[in-house]
Amino acid sequence: MKEKIDWKLELLSSGLFNKKEEKLLKEGAKSHMQGMWLHSLYVRWQKIKGYYSPPVKAEQSSFKEWNRRVK
């Protein structure tokens, strides 16, 4: 079983945040925007730890481009 990591405590102990972010980490999100901000802090923690890999951009082409390649 995987060990549960408390990322909020780890980020708080690192000191890589400001006062508003400290309050957000301790008290949690109370609005949608704060939730988005909290997620950005989570991604920051993932990058520090080396867990984050950016999402792969989907290759998308139009039907005209596909049709040209097929001919």
N, C-alpha and C positions, 0 to 999 in steps of 0.2 A: 504494500500500500504506500502511496506517495505521502511524503511528509507535507503537512499544510504550513505554508509560509505566510506570515503576517506582513505583507508588503508595506502596509501603512506604518507599522512600527519601525521597519527597516529604513524607510524614507525619512521618518521623523528623526531617527538617530543619526542620519547622514548630514542633516543640516542644509540640504540643498533645496530650500524653499523660503518663502517670505511669511510674514505674520498671517495674512489671509489664508494662505495655503495650509499653514499649521492648524488654524482653526477648522478648516475644511477636513483635514485628515483626522482630527480628533473628534469632531462632532458629526461628520457625514454630510451628505448633500441634502438640501431642503428644497431645491428647485431643479428644473430641467437643466438650466445653464450650469448650476453647480455640479450636477451629475456629469456634464460634459467636461468640466474643468477637472473633476476628480479622475475621470478616465484619462485625461491628458497627463495627470500626475502618475497614473498607473503605467502608461506607456513610457514615461520618463524613467520610472523605476526599472521597467523591463530592459530599456536600453542600457542603463547603468550596469545591470546584472548580466547583460549579453543574451537575454532570452528573446528579444524582439527581432522579428524578421519582417520587413515591410511587405505588404500585400503585393502579390504578383499582378501586374497590369494585364488585363485581358486584351488579346489582340482582336481587333474588330475591323472588318472591312465592309465595304458596301457591296451590293449585288453586282454593280457594274464592274468593280475591280475584280471580283471573283470570276465573272463571266469572261473578262479579258484574259485572265490567267488560264482558264480552261481551254480557250480557243487556240 
